[in-house]
Structures are given as C-alpha cells and as structure tokens.
Amino acid sequence: MSNSNGSNKIVVPNAREAMNKFKMEAASEVGVNLKQGYNGDLTSRQAGSVGGQMVKKMIEAYENGMK
C-alpha cells in the first residue's frame, strides 16, 4: 500500500495496536525501554536495535510459515 504523500499511516485500526505490541516486544527483547507515545529521546543505536529486531522477527515468522 503506497500513498502519494509519502506517509506511512496504518490504515487498518487493529493493525496499529498489533504493530505497537510487536514493537514493544521487540524493544524489550533488545533491552530498550519504550514508553507509550513519544520516544524521540531514544538514541539512533536504540531505535536501530528495535527496528532490526522487528525485521529479524518478521523474517523468522515468514520462514516458519514456509515450512
């Protein structure tokens, strides 16, 4: 789903809640303390660790689904 204004809004309301839960789980797995709401005080390293863990978990889920 791409939209012309470059926004990455989640269009399915339930997806937003699931994505937030997924992000919180990934953050706790790499030892980053995320808060509900604003997390702009994270370092680039912390934010990258969370994003990297999310990608790792998505790849694992995909690979497990292929078996």
C-alpha positions in Angstrom: 0.0 0.0 0.0 1.6 3.1 -1.1 0.2 6.6 -1.0 1.2 9.7 -2.8 2.1 11.9 0.2 4.8 9.6 1.5 3.1 8.9 4.8 3.3 5.5 6.5 0.0 5.6 8.2 -1.5 2.3 9.1 -5.0 2.2 7.6 -6.5 -0.7 9.5 -7.2 0.3 13.1 -6.5 -3.1 14.6 -3.2 -3.2 12.7 -1.9 -0.1 14.7 -2.5 -1.9 18.0 -0.8 -5.1 16.8 2.1 -3.1 15.4 2.6 -1.3 18.7 2.5 -4.5 20.6 5.0 -6.1 18.2 7.3 -3.0 18.6 7.1 -3.2 22.4 8.0 -6.9 22.4 11.0 -6.3 20.0 12.2 -3.4 22.2 12.1 -5.5 25.4 14.0 -8.3 23.7 16.9 -6.0 22.9 16.7 -4.2 26.2 15.3 -0.9 25.1 12.7 0.7 27.3 10.0 2.1 25.1 7.2 4.3 26.5 3.7 4.5 25.2 3.6 7.6 23.0 6.6 9.8 22.3 10.0 8.0 22.2 12.0 10.7 20.4 14.6 10.7 23.2 16.0 7.3 22.0 19.4 7.2 20.6 19.9 6.1 17.0 21.5 2.9 18.2 18.5 2.1 20.4 16.0 2.9 17.6 18.0 0.8 15.1 18.2 -2.1 17.5 14.4 -2.1 17.8 13.8 -1.9 14.1 16.4 -4.6 13.4 14.8 -6.9 15.9 11.4 -6.3 14.3 12.8 -7.2 10.9 14.5 -10.3 12.3 11.2 -11.5 13.9 9.3 -10.9 10.6 11.9 -12.9 8.6 11.7 -15.7 11.2 7.9 -15.7 11.0 8.0 -15.8 7.2 10.5 -18.6 7.1 8.5 -20.6 9.7 5.4 -20.1 7.6 7.1 -21.6 4.5 7.9 -24.9 6.3 
